[in-house]
Amino acid sequence: MALDAFMPQGCFHLNFSHFRIGNSYARPLPPAPQSISPESSLLEVDYPYLVAGGYNIRNSATDPSRLLSFKEESESASYFERASD
């Protein structure tokens, strides 16, 4: 789900006339690790895009002191790589 906002005068003191707020909720659905892929929820766009929601993943980037399994790290890696891109 997403909400697109258009502001002809620009938004965030930048020259963007458009921004998007998106919401995603993923849950484990075997055999895939998640019900929504990083490519589906973290779109590559040329305007500001805020994504919120629940991915139900664990990664050391969000909790450096937590001990994670290899499975948790590998299942979350593609989401964090995509978001940082």
Rosetta constraint file for C-alpha pairs under 8 A:
AtomPair CA 1 CA 22 HARMONIC 5.78 0.50
AtomPair CA 1 CA 23 HARMONIC 5.34 0.50
AtomPair CA 1 CA 24 HARMONIC 6.77 0.50
AtomPair CA 2 CA 20 HARMONIC 6.62 0.50
AtomPair CA 2 CA 21 HARMONIC 5.56 0.50
AtomPair CA 2 CA 22 HARMONIC 4.09 0.50
AtomPair CA 2 CA 23 HARMONIC 6.12 0.50
AtomPair CA 3 CA 20 HARMONIC 5.60 0.50
AtomPair CA 3 CA 21 HARMONIC 5.22 0.50
AtomPair CA 3 CA 22 HARMONIC 6.30 0.50
AtomPair CA 4 CA 18 HARMONIC 7.00 0.50
AtomPair CA 4 CA 19 HARMONIC 5.90 0.50
AtomPair CA 4 CA 20 HARMONIC 4.49 0.50
AtomPair CA 4 CA 21 HARMONIC 6.58 0.50
AtomPair CA 5 CA 18 HARMONIC 5.62 0.50
AtomPair CA 5 CA 19 HARMONIC 5.45 0.50
AtomPair CA 5 CA 20 HARMONIC 6.21 0.50
AtomPair CA 6 CA 17 HARMONIC 5.54 0.50
AtomPair CA 6 CA 18 HARMONIC 4.44 0.50
AtomPair CA 6 CA 19 HARMONIC 6.69 0.50
AtomPair CA 7 CA 11 HARMONIC 6.19 0.50
AtomPair CA 7 CA 16 HARMONIC 7.94 0.50
AtomPair CA 7 CA 17 HARMONIC 4.80 0.50
AtomPair CA 7 CA 18 HARMONIC 6.08 0.50
AtomPair CA 8 CA 17 HARMONIC 5.23 0.50
AtomPair CA 9 CA 15 HARMONIC 7.98 0.50
AtomPair CA 9 CA 17 HARMONIC 6.57 0.50
AtomPair CA 10 CA 14 HARMONIC 5.97 0.50
AtomPair CA 10 CA 15 HARMONIC 5.12 0.50
AtomPair CA 10 CA 16 HARMONIC 5.02 0.50
AtomPair CA 10 CA 17 HARMONIC 4.40 0.50
AtomPair CA 10 CA 18 HARMONIC 7.45 0.50
AtomPair CA 11 CA 15 HARMONIC 6.85 0.50
AtomPair CA 11 CA 16 HARMONIC 5.72 0.50
AtomPair CA 11 CA 17 HARMONIC 6.05 0.50
AtomPair CA 11 CA 18 HARMONIC 7.29 0.50
AtomPair CA 11 CA 19 HARMONIC 7.83 0.50
AtomPair CA 12 CA 16 HARMONIC 7.78 0.50
AtomPair CA 16 CA 47 HARMONIC 6.37 0.50
AtomPair CA 16 CA 48 HARMONIC 7.65 0.50
AtomPair CA 18 CA 47 HARMONIC 6.52 0.50
AtomPair CA 18 CA 48 HARMONIC 7.50 0.50
AtomPair CA 19 CA 47 HARMONIC 5.85 0.50
AtomPair CA 19 CA 48 HARMONIC 5.00 0.50
AtomPair CA 19 CA 49 HARMONIC 5.87 0.50
AtomPair CA 20 CA 47 HARMONIC 7.82 0.50
AtomPair CA 20 CA 48 HARMONIC 6.47 0.50
AtomPair CA 20 CA 49 HARMONIC 4.75 0.50
AtomPair CA 20 CA 50 HARMONIC 6.34 0.50
AtomPair CA 21 CA 49 HARMONIC 5.82 0.50
AtomPair CA 21 CA 50 HARMONIC 4.83 0.50
AtomPair CA 21 CA 51 HARMONIC 5.92 0.50
AtomPair CA 21 CA 52 HARMONIC 7.68 0.50
AtomPair CA 22 CA 41 HARMONIC 7.96 0.50
AtomPair CA 22 CA 49 HARMONIC 7.30 0.50
AtomPair CA 22 CA 50 HARMONIC 6.08 0.50
AtomPair CA 22 CA 51 HARMONIC 4.60 0.50
AtomPair CA 22 CA 52 HARMONIC 6.15 0.50
AtomPair CA 23 CA 41 HARMONIC 8.00 0.50
AtomPair CA 23 CA 51 HARMONIC 5.69 0.50
AtomPair CA 23 CA 52 HARMONIC 4.89 0.50
AtomPair CA 23 CA 53 HARMONIC 5.10 0.50
AtomPair CA 24 CA 41 HARMONIC 6.26 0.50
AtomPair CA 24 CA 51 HARMONIC 7.30 0.50
AtomPair CA 24 CA 52 HARMONIC 6.40 0.50
AtomPair CA 24 CA 53 HARMONIC 4.77 0.50
AtomPair CA 24 CA 54 HARMONIC 6.38 0.50
AtomPair CA 24 CA 55 HARMONIC 7.23 0.50
AtomPair CA 25 CA 36 HARMONIC 7.61 0.50
AtomPair CA 25 CA 53 HARMONIC 5.37 0.50
AtomPair CA 25 CA 54 HARMONIC 4.66 0.50
AtomPair CA 25 CA 55 HARMONIC 5.57 0.50
AtomPair CA 26 CA 34 HARMONIC 5.88 0.50
AtomPair CA 26 CA 35 HARMONIC 5.22 0.50
AtomPair CA 26 CA 36 HARMONIC 5.46 0.50
AtomPair CA 26 CA 54 HARMONIC 6.18 0.50
AtomPair CA 26 CA 55 HARMONIC 4.65 0.50
AtomPair CA 26 CA 56 HARMONIC 6.48 0.50
AtomPair CA 27 CA 34 HARMONIC 5.37 0.50
AtomPair CA 27 CA 35 HARMONIC 5.39 0.50
AtomPair CA 27 CA 36 HARMONIC 7.71 0.50
AtomPair CA 27 CA 55 HARMONIC 6.71 0.50
AtomPair CA 27 CA 56 HARMONIC 6.30 0.50
AtomPair CA 28 CA 32 HARMONIC 7.09 0.50
AtomPair CA 28 CA 33 HARMONIC 5.33 0.50
AtomPair CA 28 CA 34 HARMONIC 4.42 0.50
AtomPair CA 28 CA 35 HARMONIC 5.89 0.50
AtomPair CA 28 CA 56 HARMONIC 7.97 0.50
AtomPair CA 29 CA 33 HARMONIC 6.23 0.50
AtomPair CA 29 CA 34 HARMONIC 5.72 0.50
AtomPair CA 29 CA 35 HARMONIC 5.57 0.50
AtomPair CA 30 CA 34 HARMONIC 7.78 0.50
AtomPair CA 33 CA 75 HARMONIC 6.56 0.50
AtomPair CA 34 CA 55 HARMONIC 7.98 0.50
AtomPair CA 36 CA 40 HARMONIC 6.50 0.50
AtomPair CA 36 CA 41 HARMONIC 6.91 0.50
AtomPair CA 37 CA 41 HARMONIC 6.50 0.50
AtomPair CA 37 CA 79 HARMONIC 7.95 0.50
AtomPair CA 38 CA 42 HARMONIC 5.47 0.50
AtomPair CA 38 CA 78 HARMONIC 6.67 0.50
AtomPair CA 38 CA 79 HARMONIC 5.12 0.50
AtomPair CA 38 CA 82 HARMONIC 6.54 0.50
AtomPair CA 39 CA 43 HARMONIC 6.01 0.50
AtomPair CA 39 CA 82 HARMONIC 7.54 0.50
AtomPair CA 41 CA 51 HARMONIC 7.83 0.50
AtomPair CA 42 CA 51 HARMONIC 7.23 0.50
AtomPair CA 42 CA 79 HARMONIC 8.00 0.50
AtomPair CA 42 CA 82 HARMONIC 6.84 0.50
AtomPair CA 42 CA 83 HARMONIC 6.46 0.50
AtomPair CA 45 CA 49 HARMONIC 7.49 0.50
AtomPair CA 57 CA 72 HARMONIC 6.96 0.50
AtomPair CA 57 CA 75 HARMONIC 7.35 0.50
AtomPair CA 57 CA 76 HARMONIC 5.67 0.50
AtomPair CA 58 CA 62 HARMONIC 7.52 0.50
AtomPair CA 58 CA 63 HARMONIC 7.99 0.50
AtomPair CA 58 CA 68 HARMONIC 7.37 0.50
AtomPair CA 58 CA 72 HARMONIC 5.78 0.50
AtomPair CA 58 CA 73 HARMONIC 6.75 0.50
AtomPair CA 58 CA 76 HARMONIC 6.25 0.50
AtomPair CA 59 CA 63 HARMONIC 6.65 0.50
AtomPair CA 59 CA 64 HARMONIC 7.96 0.50
AtomPair CA 59 CA 68 HARMONIC 7.31 0.50
AtomPair CA 59 CA 72 HARMONIC 6.93 0.50
AtomPair CA 59 CA 73 HARMONIC 5.63 0.50
AtomPair CA 59 CA 76 HARMONIC 6.04 0.50
AtomPair CA 59 CA 77 HARMONIC 7.39 0.50
AtomPair CA 60 CA 64 HARMONIC 4.58 0.50
AtomPair CA 60 CA 65 HARMONIC 7.46 0.50
AtomPair CA 60 CA 66 HARMONIC 6.88 0.50
AtomPair CA 60 CA 68 HARMONIC 7.37 0.50
AtomPair CA 60 CA 73 HARMONIC 7.54 0.50
AtomPair CA 68 CA 72 HARMONIC 6.10 0.50
AtomPair CA 68 CA 73 HARMONIC 6.54 0.50
AtomPair CA 69 CA 73 HARMONIC 6.39 0.50
AtomPair CA 70 CA 74 HARMONIC 6.03 0.50
AtomPair CA 71 CA 75 HARMONIC 6.00 0.50
AtomPair CA 72 CA 76 HARMONIC 6.23 0.50
AtomPair CA 73 CA 77 HARMONIC 5.96 0.50
AtomPair CA 74 CA 78 HARMONIC 7.69 0.50
AtomPair CA 76 CA 80 HARMONIC 6.52 0.50
AtomPair CA 77 CA 81 HARMONIC 6.05 0.50
AtomPair CA 78 CA 82 HARMONIC 5.98 0.50
AtomPair CA 79 CA 83 HARMONIC 6.09 0.50
AtomPair CA 80 CA 84 HARMONIC 6.07 0.50
AtomPair CA 81 CA 85 HARMONIC 6.27 0.50
